């Protein structure tokens, strides 16, 4: 069976994000997938990249460079336990699903902190091994999120700009950089401003998509997809 890691960032289990996460766990488990959830708020995941992420001596105690120190610590097996645990989950997963509400045109800080701390050099990328030759190639990722604004606001020519522009730094700059192939995002627009009936339809649409998810082709990870 395939393995799925859901990285989930919402404070309230009864939220639409909480329901979307639950639907994904139920539907993928039904398919025989092994599903793991990193519930970042429940775990009280530390989003700050600090000296505490390195166990023991520093590579250069004179001048601290987070990127260099975590790279060296990864090679020595000296990263903090919470990072080793998350990296193990990523390593084992065939598919990563990121479930979150859009905050200020991006992911919540706790999820960005997960990216900053978990996807260290040596584990996820190692120049020139990035983009198509990134160290996490052969994995898939899917960003599933809710917005405050309507679909029209995020259309090309809309006040907030094409939603694809916002996805460039997270889908391309993080996931594709690490070699991960990216499936089309799953977006629930403005759930707070629609009827209960519409929110139920959003959950049904997500469950339906998950049924055939493994047949989907990744998006064309090129600037054209985002900015055409």
RAKA-V918674 format. One line per field, one symbol per residue. ss: DSSP state (~ for helix, > for strand, _ for the rest). psi: psi as a letter, one per 20 degrees, with the letter a starting at -180 (. if undefined). burial: # if it has 9 or more other C-alpha atoms within 8 Angstrom, else .. Layout:
BEGIN
ss->???
psi->???
burial->???
END
This chain:
BEGIN
ss->__>>>>>>>______~~~~~~~~~~~~~~~___>>>>>>~~~~_______~~~>___________~~~~~~~~~~~__>_~~~~~~~~~~~~__>>>>>>>_>__>__~~~~~~~~~~__>___>>__>_~~~______>>>>>>>________________~~~~~~~~~~~~~~~~__>>___>>>__~~~__~~~~~~~~~~~~~~~~_~~~_______~~~~~_
psi->qqpppoopnqhohirhghhgggggggghhhijqopppnngghilpoiporhiippbqqgoihopogggghgghghikkrqhhggghhggghiqhpppoprqppljaqqhhhhhggghhlqqhghqnpjnrchjqikrjqqqpoorqrhrrhhhjrpirhiqphhhhighggghfghhjipppqqqopoplhijrrhghhghghghgggghhjgiiqqqromrhhhhj.
burial->..########......#####.###.###...####.####...#.#.#...###..........#..######...###..##.##.##..##########....##.#################..#########.##########.#..###..#..###.####.##############..#.####.......#..##..##..##......##.#...##..
END
